[in-house]
Amino acid sequence: QVQLVESGGGLVQPGGSLRLSCAASGTIYSINVMGWHRQAPGKQRELVASLTNGFSTNYADSVKGRFIISRDNAKNTVYLQMNSLKPEDTAVYYCNRVQSGVSYWGKGTLVTVSS
């Protein structure tokens, strides 16, 4: 089993920045993919960004050039630096880790972009 704990959400004004963190614990395998998904009210959950243990990245078109995903393998932690935030980025952000074909999810952290 893997546990994921997110932190860093909150309220920010349009144009501002936030940094999300997600720490994994439990049975950790070196080959994995970690990432962030989000779900806005009334919408389906969508991929925001993902990063393999080999540092290959994938971003949603809506966040390219604004968000940066990174990880510290020694700490089993993934980060999401969110810049130039827009009201449409408002959502619950979920950390995700996939290893050995199993997908694990955090409980989510709320990001609200509003003036």
Buried (B, 14 or more C-beta within 10 A) or exposed (E): EBEBBBEBBEEBEEEBEBBBBBBBEEEEEEEBBBBBBBBBEEEEBEBBBBBBBEEEEEBBEEBEEBBBBBBEBEEBBBBBBBBEBEEEBBBBBBBBBBBEEEEBBBEBBEBBBEE
